[in-house]
Amino acid sequence: MKDQKVTVYSTPTCPYCVLAKQYLTSKNIPFEDVDVSQDQARAFEMVQKSGQMGVPVLDINGQVIVGFNKPAIDQLLQIA
């Protein structure tokens, strides 16, 4: 799991963003937290990757998950 590259595109006011980040933390998965409300360039990057403006968007090793979807996160991170 040490070679996992995880980016969470989020905003401070999004409850599902908080849940996603708490979940990753609880599984000891390091991630980059990108506050798209403060960084327009990264917000544009998120939309280019996901086709969505809503958050959270998780980029796990180049695979994009829109929303807080535990089964999809677990599958991509190979968490049992």
C-alpha positions in Angstrom: 0.0 0.0 0.0 3.0 2.3 0.3 3.1 2.9 -3.4 -0.5 4.0 -3.6 -1.0 7.5 -5.0 -4.2 9.0 -3.6 -5.5 12.5 -4.1 -8.8 13.8 -2.6 -10.3 16.8 -4.2 -12.5 18.4 -1.6 -13.9 21.5 0.0 -14.0 22.4 3.7 -17.8 22.5 3.8 -18.5 19.2 2.2 -19.5 16.5 4.7 -18.8 13.6 2.4 -15.3 15.0 1.8 -14.7 14.9 5.5 -16.0 11.3 5.7 -13.8 10.2 2.8 -10.7 11.7 4.4 -11.6 10.2 7.8 -12.1 6.8 6.1 -8.7 6.9 4.4 -7.0 8.1 7.6 -8.7 5.2 9.5 -7.2 2.8 7.0 -3.7 4.4 7.3 -3.8 5.4 3.6 -1.7 8.6 3.0 -3.4 11.0 0.6 -3.0 14.5 -0.8 -5.9 16.8 0.2 -6.6 19.4 -2.5 -9.0 22.2 -1.4 -10.6 23.0 -4.8 -12.4 26.0 -3.2 -9.0 27.7 -2.8 -7.1 26.4 -5.9 -8.8 27.1 -9.3 -6.1 25.3 -11.2 -6.6 22.1 -9.2 -10.4 22.5 -9.4 -10.0 22.6 -13.2 -7.8 19.5 -13.0 -10.5 17.7 -11.0 -13.2 18.5 -13.6 -10.9 17.4 -16.4 -10.3 14.0 -14.7 -13.8 13.4 -13.5 -16.2 15.4 -15.7 -17.8 16.5 -12.5 -17.9 19.7 -10.5 -19.1 18.0 -7.3 -16.8 16.8 -4.5 -15.4 14.7 -3.2 -13.4 13.3 -6.2 -10.8 10.7 -5.3 -8.0 9.9 -7.7 -6.5 6.5 -6.7 -3.6 5.5 -8.9 -5.2 7.3 -11.9 -8.6 5.8 -11.3 -11.3 8.3 -10.5 -14.1 7.9 -8.0 -16.8 10.6 -7.7 -18.4 10.8 -4.3 -17.7 8.8 -1.1 -18.0 5.2 -2.3 -16.4 2.9 0.2 -16.7 -0.3 -1.9 -15.0 1.4 -4.8 -12.3 2.8 -2.6 -11.7 -0.5 -1.0 -11.5 -2.3 -4.4 -9.0 0.2 -5.8 -6.9 0.2 -2.7 -7.3 -3.6 -2.3 -8.6 -3.2 1.3 -10.2 -6.3 2.7 
